[in-house]
Amino acid sequence: MTAGWRNPLGAKGIGESGTIGSTPAVHNAVCVAVAHLGIDHIVMPCSPQNVWRALQNA
């Protein structure tokens, strides 16, 4: 592999762009899942402790 190598699309990189959206997508899914309980925000990171804390404060 040379320094000028590019993928078939002509882009350089290691694939991180495919994972950038996963963190906010999961966080949004958790927020939607608990919205019916009156929770409108969960502190990031969306760890089990932060979700539990939000549930306890609801």
PDB file of N, CA, C and O in Angstrom:
ATOM      1  N   MET A   1       0.848  -1.169   0.000  1.00  0.00           N
ATOM      2  CA  MET A   1       0.000   0.000   0.000  1.00  0.00           C
ATOM      3  C   MET A   1       0.894   1.232   0.000  1.00  0.00           C
ATOM      4  O   MET A   1       1.842   1.327   0.780  1.00  0.00           O
ATOM      5  N   THR A   2       0.586   2.154  -0.866  1.00  0.00           N
ATOM      6  CA  THR A   2       1.396   3.363  -0.952  1.00  0.00           C
ATOM      7  C   THR A   2       0.689   4.515  -0.265  1.00  0.00           C
ATOM      8  O   THR A   2      -0.496   4.429   0.057  1.00  0.00           O
ATOM      9  N   ALA A   3       1.418   5.580  -0.047  1.00  0.00           N
ATOM     10  CA  ALA A   3       0.855   6.749   0.643  1.00  0.00           C
ATOM     11  C   ALA A   3      -0.271   7.383  -0.157  1.00  0.00           C
ATOM     12  O   ALA A   3      -1.136   8.040   0.423  1.00  0.00           O
ATOM     13  N   GLY A   4      -0.284   7.204  -1.479  1.00  0.00           N
ATOM     14  CA  GLY A   4      -1.316   7.816  -2.297  1.00  0.00           C
ATOM     15  C   GLY A   4      -2.501   6.908  -2.578  1.00  0.00           C
ATOM     16  O   GLY A   4      -3.368   7.267  -3.374  1.00  0.00           O
ATOM     17  N   TRP A   5      -2.562   5.738  -1.945  1.00  0.00           N
ATOM     18  CA  TRP A   5      -3.625   4.778  -2.222  1.00  0.00           C
ATOM     19  C   TRP A   5      -4.974   5.332  -1.781  1.00  0.00           C
ATOM     20  O   TRP A   5      -5.098   5.941  -0.718  1.00  0.00           O
ATOM     21  N   ARG A   6      -5.969   5.110  -2.611  1.00  0.00           N
ATOM     22  CA  ARG A   6      -7.338   5.524  -2.301  1.00  0.00           C
ATOM     23  C   ARG A   6      -8.280   4.353  -2.576  1.00  0.00           C
ATOM     24  O   ARG A   6      -7.953   3.451  -3.347  1.00  0.00           O
ATOM     25  N   ASN A   7      -9.449   4.377  -1.939  1.00  0.00           N
ATOM     26  CA  ASN A   7     -10.417   3.300  -2.164  1.00  0.00           C
ATOM     27  C   ASN A   7     -11.120   3.502  -3.510  1.00  0.00           C
ATOM     28  O   ASN A   7     -10.854   4.496  -4.185  1.00  0.00           O
ATOM     29  N   PRO A   8     -12.008   2.590  -3.919  1.00  0.00           N
ATOM     30  CA  PRO A   8     -12.673   2.715  -5.221  1.00  0.00           C
ATOM     31  C   PRO A   8     -13.471   4.016  -5.398  1.00  0.00           C
ATOM     32  O   PRO A   8     -13.685   4.460  -6.527  1.00  0.00           O
ATOM     33  N   LEU A   9     -13.908   4.624  -4.298  1.00  0.00           N
ATOM     34  CA  LEU A   9     -14.633   5.891  -4.389  1.00  0.00           C
ATOM     35  C   LEU A   9     -13.698   7.085  -4.512  1.00  0.00           C
ATOM     36  O   LEU A   9     -14.147   8.205  -4.752  1.00  0.00           O
ATOM     37  N   GLY A  10     -12.405   6.853  -4.348  1.00  0.00           N
ATOM     38  CA  GLY A  10     -11.441   7.936  -4.414  1.00  0.00           C
ATOM     39  C   GLY A  10     -11.182   8.609  -3.072  1.00  0.00           C
ATOM     40  O   GLY A  10     -10.455   9.600  -3.004  1.00  0.00           O
ATOM     41  N   ALA A  11     -11.765   8.083  -2.018  1.00  0.00           N
ATOM     42  CA  ALA A  11     -11.596   8.677  -0.691  1.00  0.00           C
ATOM     43  C   ALA A  11     -10.502   7.956   0.078  1.00  0.00           C
ATOM     44  O   ALA A  11     -10.203   6.789  -0.178  1.00  0.00           O
ATOM     45  N   LYS A  12      -9.918   8.664   1.013  1.00  0.00           N
ATOM     46  CA  LYS A  12      -8.943   8.056   1.913  1.00  0.00           C
ATOM     47  C   LYS A  12      -9.562   8.006   3.311  1.00  0.00           C
ATOM     48  O   LYS A  12     -10.380   8.856   3.661  1.00  0.00           O
ATOM     49  N   GLY A  13      -9.185   7.045   4.079  1.00  0.00           N
ATOM     50  CA  GLY A  13      -9.702   6.944   5.432  1.00  0.00           C
ATOM     51  C   GLY A  13      -9.696   5.505   5.899  1.00  0.00           C
ATOM     52  O   GLY A  13      -9.299   4.603   5.161  1.00  0.00           O
ATOM     53  N   ILE A  14     -10.137   5.295   7.128  1.00  0.00           N
ATOM     54  CA  ILE A  14     -10.121   3.950   7.687  1.00  0.00           C
ATOM     55  C   ILE A  14     -11.527   3.460   8.042  1.00  0.00           C
ATOM     56  O   ILE A  14     -11.671   2.454   8.738  1.00  0.00           O
ATOM     57  N   GLY A  15     -12.550   4.151   7.578  1.00  0.00           N
ATOM     58  CA  GLY A  15     -13.907   3.698   7.808  1.00  0.00           C
ATOM     59  C   GLY A  15     -14.603   4.308   9.000  1.00  0.00           C
ATOM     60  O   GLY A  15     -15.709   3.891   9.343  1.00  0.00           O
ATOM     61  N   GLU A  16     -13.991   5.278   9.640  1.00  0.00           N
ATOM     62  CA  GLU A  16     -14.611   5.854  10.829  1.00  0.00           C
ATOM     63  C   GLU A  16     -15.899   6.601  10.520  1.00  0.00           C
ATOM     64  O   GLU A  16     -16.743   6.749  11.404  1.00  0.00           O
ATOM     65  N   SER A  17     -16.074   7.072   9.302  1.00  0.00           N
ATOM     66  CA  SER A  17     -17.293   7.828   8.982  1.00  0.00           C
ATOM     67  C   SER A  17     -18.544   6.972   9.122  1.00  0.00           C
ATOM     68  O   SER A  17     -19.623   7.505   9.380  1.00  0.00           O
ATOM     69  N   GLY A  18     -18.427   5.680   8.962  1.00  0.00           N
ATOM     70  CA  GLY A  18     -19.579   4.803   9.123  1.00  0.00           C
ATOM     71  C   GLY A  18     -20.014   4.621  10.559  1.00  0.00           C
ATOM     72  O   GLY A  18     -21.128   4.161  10.806  1.00  0.00           O
ATOM     73  N   THR A  19     -19.167   4.967  11.515  1.00  0.00           N
ATOM     74  CA  THR A  19     -19.506   4.785  12.926  1.00  0.00           C
ATOM     75  C   THR A  19     -19.824   6.087  13.643  1.00  0.00           C
ATOM     76  O   THR A  19     -20.258   6.060  14.795  1.00  0.00           O
ATOM     77  N   ILE A  20     -19.624   7.206  13.001  1.00  0.00           N
ATOM     78  CA  ILE A  20     -19.838   8.502  13.650  1.00  0.00           C
ATOM     79  C   ILE A  20     -21.291   8.671  14.088  1.00  0.00           C
ATOM     80  O   ILE A  20     -21.549   9.201  15.169  1.00  0.00           O
ATOM     81  N   GLY A  21     -22.227   8.234  13.280  1.00  0.00           N
ATOM     82  CA  GLY A  21     -23.638   8.423  13.596  1.00  0.00           C
ATOM     83  C   GLY A  21     -24.215   7.447  14.595  1.00  0.00           C
ATOM     84  O   GLY A  21     -25.338   7.639  15.061  1.00  0.00           O
ATOM     85  N   SER A  22     -23.480   6.408  14.937  1.00  0.00           N
ATOM     86  CA  SER A  22     -24.058   5.381  15.815  1.00  0.00           C
ATOM     87  C   SER A  22     -24.276   5.877  17.241  1.00  0.00           C
ATOM     88  O   SER A  22     -25.284   5.529  17.855  1.00  0.00           O
ATOM     89  N   THR A  23     -23.375   6.666  17.776  1.00  0.00           N
ATOM     90  CA  THR A  23     -23.519   7.140  19.161  1.00  0.00           C
ATOM     91  C   THR A  23     -24.758   8.006  19.337  1.00  0.00           C
ATOM     92  O   THR A  23     -25.562   7.720  20.224  1.00  0.00           O
ATOM     93  N   PRO A  24     -24.953   9.054  18.535  1.00  0.00           N
ATOM     94  CA  PRO A  24     -26.180   9.830  18.718  1.00  0.00           C
ATOM     95  C   PRO A  24     -27.447   9.046  18.365  1.00  0.00           C
ATOM     96  O   PRO A  24     -28.510   9.315  18.925  1.00  0.00           O
ATOM     97  N   ALA A  25     -27.353   8.090  17.454  1.00  0.00           N
ATOM     98  CA  ALA A  25     -28.527   7.292  17.100  1.00  0.00           C
ATOM     99  C   ALA A  25     -28.965   6.418  18.273  1.00  0.00           C
ATOM    100  O   ALA A  25     -30.158   6.317  18.559  1.00  0.00           O
ATOM    101  N   VAL A  26     -28.023   5.797  18.942  1.00  0.00           N
ATOM    102  CA  VAL A  26     -28.357   4.960  20.111  1.00  0.00           C
ATOM    103  C   VAL A  26     -28.886   5.831  21.241  1.00  0.00           C
ATOM    104  O   VAL A  26     -29.859   5.468  21.901  1.00  0.00           O
ATOM    105  N   HIS A  27     -28.254   6.976  21.470  1.00  0.00           N
ATOM    106  CA  HIS A  27     -28.706   7.884  22.527  1.00  0.00           C
ATOM    107  C   HIS A  27     -30.135   8.354  22.244  1.00  0.00           C
ATOM    108  O   HIS A  27     -30.969   8.393  23.148  1.00  0.00           O
ATOM    109  N   ASN A  28     -30.408   8.704  21.014  1.00  0.00           N
ATOM    110  CA  ASN A  28     -31.752   9.131  20.647  1.00  0.00           C
ATOM    111  C   ASN A  28     -32.761   7.997  20.838  1.00  0.00           C
ATOM    112  O   ASN A  28     -33.878   8.235  21.298  1.00  0.00           O
ATOM    113  N   ALA A  29     -32.383   6.785  20.494  1.00  0.00           N
ATOM    114  CA  ALA A  29     -33.279   5.641  20.672  1.00  0.00           C
ATOM    115  C   ALA A  29     -33.608   5.421  22.142  1.00  0.00           C
ATOM    116  O   ALA A  29     -34.753   5.121  22.481  1.00  0.00           O
ATOM    117  N   VAL A  30     -32.626   5.566  23.009  1.00  0.00           N
ATOM    118  CA  VAL A  30     -32.872   5.403  24.450  1.00  0.00           C
ATOM    119  C   VAL A  30     -33.797   6.513  24.949  1.00  0.00           C
ATOM    120  O   VAL A  30     -34.715   6.257  25.727  1.00  0.00           O
ATOM    121  N   CYS A  31     -33.553   7.745  24.502  1.00  0.00           N
ATOM    122  CA  CYS A  31     -34.404   8.869  24.918  1.00  0.00           C
ATOM    123  C   CYS A  31     -35.844   8.667  24.462  1.00  0.00           C
ATOM    124  O   CYS A  31     -36.776   8.960  25.210  1.00  0.00           O
ATOM    125  N   VAL A  32     -36.033   8.174  23.252  1.00  0.00           N
ATOM    126  CA  VAL A  32     -37.380   7.902  22.748  1.00  0.00           C
ATOM    127  C   VAL A  32     -38.030   6.770  23.549  1.00  0.00           C
ATOM    128  O   VAL A  32     -39.232   6.804  23.815  1.00  0.00           O
ATOM    129  N   ALA A  33     -37.237   5.775  23.929  1.00  0.00           N
ATOM    130  CA  ALA A  33     -37.776   4.628  24.664  1.00  0.00           C
ATOM    131  C   ALA A  33     -38.287   5.001  26.046  1.00  0.00           C
ATOM    132  O   ALA A  33     -39.197   4.346  26.555  1.00  0.00           O
ATOM    133  N   VAL A  34     -37.735   6.023  26.662  1.00  0.00           N
ATOM    134  CA  VAL A  34     -38.163   6.413  28.010  1.00  0.00           C
ATOM    135  C   VAL A  34     -39.003   7.683  28.017  1.00  0.00           C
ATOM    136  O   VAL A  34     -39.380   8.164  29.086  1.00  0.00           O
ATOM    137  N   ALA A  35     -39.303   8.233  26.845  1.00  0.00           N
ATOM    138  CA  ALA A  35     -40.062   9.483  26.769  1.00  0.00           C
ATOM    139  C   ALA A  35     -41.449   9.344  27.382  1.00  0.00           C
ATOM    140  O   ALA A  35     -41.967  10.298  27.962  1.00  0.00           O
ATOM    141  N   HIS A  36     -42.054   8.165  27.260  1.00  0.00           N
ATOM    142  CA  HIS A  36     -43.391   7.967  27.827  1.00  0.00           C
ATOM    143  C   HIS A  36     -43.399   8.056  29.352  1.00  0.00           C
ATOM    144  O   HIS A  36     -44.462   8.168  29.961  1.00  0.00           O
ATOM    145  N   LEU A  37     -42.226   8.006  29.967  1.00  0.00           N
ATOM    146  CA  LEU A  37     -42.112   8.141  31.419  1.00  0.00           C
ATOM    147  C   LEU A  37     -41.901   9.589  31.846  1.00  0.00           C
ATOM    148  O   LEU A  37     -41.744   9.880  33.032  1.00  0.00           O
ATOM    149  N   GLY A  38     -41.899  10.490  30.870  1.00  0.00           N
ATOM    150  CA  GLY A  38     -41.710  11.908  31.170  1.00  0.00           C
ATOM    151  C   GLY A  38     -40.253  12.343  31.174  1.00  0.00           C
ATOM    152  O   GLY A  38     -39.945  13.470  31.561  1.00  0.00           O
ATOM    153  N   ILE A  39     -39.355  11.466  30.749  1.00  0.00           N
ATOM    154  CA  ILE A  39     -37.932  11.794  30.700  1.00  0.00           C
ATOM    155  C   ILE A  39     -37.638  12.418  29.344  1.00  0.00           C
ATOM    156  O   ILE A  39     -37.874  11.797  28.307  1.00  0.00           O
ATOM    157  N   ASP A  40     -37.121  13.651  29.349  1.00  0.00           N
ATOM    158  CA  ASP A  40     -36.839  14.312  28.086  1.00  0.00           C
ATOM    159  C   ASP A  40     -35.350  14.490  27.830  1.00  0.00           C
ATOM    160  O   ASP A  40     -34.962  15.019  26.789  1.00  0.00           O
ATOM    161  N   HIS A  41     -34.507  14.052  28.772  1.00  0.00           N
ATOM    162  CA  HIS A  41     -33.063  14.186  28.577  1.00  0.00           C
ATOM    163  C   HIS A  41     -32.332  13.137  29.416  1.00  0.00           C
ATOM    164  O   HIS A  41     -32.686  12.886  30.568  1.00  0.00           O
ATOM    165  N   ILE A  42     -31.323  12.540  28.825  1.00  0.00           N
ATOM    166  CA  ILE A  42     -30.412  11.643  29.535  1.00  0.00           C
ATOM    167  C   ILE A  42     -29.003  12.147  29.258  1.00  0.00           C
ATOM    168  O   ILE A  42     -28.625  12.379  28.110  1.00  0.00           O
ATOM    169  N   VAL A  43     -28.242  12.310  30.317  1.00  0.00           N
ATOM    170  CA  VAL A  43     -26.877  12.813  30.188  1.00  0.00           C
ATOM    171  C   VAL A  43     -26.030  11.818  29.405  1.00  0.00           C
ATOM    172  O   VAL A  43     -26.105  10.610  29.630  1.00  0.00           O
ATOM    173  N   MET A  44     -25.221  12.341  28.481  1.00  0.00           N
ATOM    174  CA  MET A  44     -24.282  11.477  27.750  1.00  0.00           C
ATOM    175  C   MET A  44     -23.029  11.307  28.585  1.00  0.00           C
ATOM    176  O   MET A  44     -22.661  12.251  29.285  1.00  0.00           O
ATOM    177  N   PRO A  45     -22.361  10.195  28.563  1.00  0.00           N
ATOM    178  CA  PRO A  45     -22.655   9.040  27.726  1.00  0.00           C
ATOM    179  C   PRO A  45     -23.881   8.303  28.239  1.00  0.00           C
ATOM    180  O   PRO A  45     -24.248   8.404  29.409  1.00  0.00           O
ATOM    181  N   CYS A  46     -24.484   7.583  27.363  1.00  0.00           N
ATOM    182  CA  CYS A  46     -25.719   6.868  27.679  1.00  0.00           C
ATOM    183  C   CYS A  46     -25.373   5.549  28.377  1.00  0.00           C
ATOM    184  O   CYS A  46     -25.666   4.463  27.877  1.00  0.00           O
ATOM    185  N   SER A  47     -24.755   5.676  29.522  1.00  0.00           N
ATOM    186  CA  SER A  47     -24.335   4.495  30.275  1.00  0.00           C
ATOM    187  C   SER A  47     -25.517   3.962  31.094  1.00  0.00           C
ATOM    188  O   SER A  47     -26.491   4.682  31.312  1.00  0.00           O
ATOM    189  N   PRO A  48     -25.438   2.729  31.538  1.00  0.00           N
ATOM    190  CA  PRO A  48     -26.507   2.198  32.385  1.00  0.00           C
ATOM    191  C   PRO A  48     -26.739   3.058  33.632  1.00  0.00           C
ATOM    192  O   PRO A  48     -27.879   3.232  34.064  1.00  0.00           O
ATOM    193  N   GLN A  49     -25.670   3.588  34.203  1.00  0.00           N
ATOM    194  CA  GLN A  49     -25.806   4.427  35.394  1.00  0.00           C
ATOM    195  C   GLN A  49     -26.571   5.706  35.085  1.00  0.00           C
ATOM    196  O   GLN A  49     -27.418   6.123  35.875  1.00  0.00           O
ATOM    197  N   ASN A  50     -26.284   6.338  33.942  1.00  0.00           N
ATOM    198  CA  ASN A  50     -26.978   7.571  33.591  1.00  0.00           C
ATOM    199  C   ASN A  50     -28.446   7.321  33.258  1.00  0.00           C
ATOM    200  O   ASN A  50     -29.304   8.141  33.587  1.00  0.00           O
ATOM    201  N   VAL A  51     -28.737   6.207  32.614  1.00  0.00           N
ATOM    202  CA  VAL A  51     -30.129   5.868  32.330  1.00  0.00           C
ATOM    203  C   VAL A  51     -30.861   5.578  33.644  1.00  0.00           C
ATOM    204  O   VAL A  51     -31.983   6.043  33.842  1.00  0.00           O
ATOM    205  N   TRP A  52     -30.245   4.828  34.523  1.00  0.00           N
ATOM    206  CA  TRP A  52     -30.857   4.517  35.826  1.00  0.00           C
ATOM    207  C   TRP A  52     -31.105   5.790  36.622  1.00  0.00           C
ATOM    208  O   TRP A  52     -32.158   5.943  37.241  1.00  0.00           O
ATOM    209  N   ARG A  53     -30.150   6.693  36.610  1.00  0.00           N
ATOM    210  CA  ARG A  53     -30.298   7.972  37.329  1.00  0.00           C
ATOM    211  C   ARG A  53     -31.469   8.763  36.766  1.00  0.00           C
ATOM    212  O   ARG A  53     -32.246   9.342  37.526  1.00  0.00           O
ATOM    213  N   ALA A  54     -31.607   8.796  35.449  1.00  0.00           N
ATOM    214  CA  ALA A  54     -32.726   9.515  34.839  1.00  0.00           C
ATOM    215  C   ALA A  54     -34.050   8.869  35.200  1.00  0.00           C
ATOM    216  O   ALA A  54     -35.036   9.563  35.451  1.00  0.00           O
ATOM    217  N   LEU A  55     -34.078   7.537  35.227  1.00  0.00           N
ATOM    218  CA  LEU A  55     -35.306   6.826  35.611  1.00  0.00           C
ATOM    219  C   LEU A  55     -35.677   7.105  37.070  1.00  0.00           C
ATOM    220  O   LEU A  55     -36.857   7.250  37.390  1.00  0.00           O
ATOM    221  N   GLN A  56     -34.701   7.178  37.933  1.00  0.00           N
ATOM    222  CA  GLN A  56     -34.963   7.424  39.341  1.00  0.00           C
ATOM    223  C   GLN A  56     -35.436   8.852  39.603  1.00  0.00           C
ATOM    224  O   GLN A  56     -36.180   9.103  40.552  1.00  0.00           O
ATOM    225  N   ASN A  57     -34.998   9.790  38.753  1.00  0.00           N
ATOM    226  CA  ASN A  57     -35.378  11.194  38.938  1.00  0.00           C
ATOM    227  C   ASN A  57     -36.652  11.558  38.188  1.00  0.00           C
ATOM    228  O   ASN A  57     -37.080  12.711  38.229  1.00  0.00           O
ATOM    229  N   ALA A  58     -37.257  10.609  37.512  1.00  0.00           N
ATOM    230  CA  ALA A  58     -38.461  10.905  36.718  1.00  0.00           C
ATOM    231  C   ALA A  58     -39.669  11.105  37.614  1.00  0.00           C
ATOM    232  O   ALA A  58     -40.767  11.362  37.121  1.00  0.00           O
TER     233      ALA A  58
END
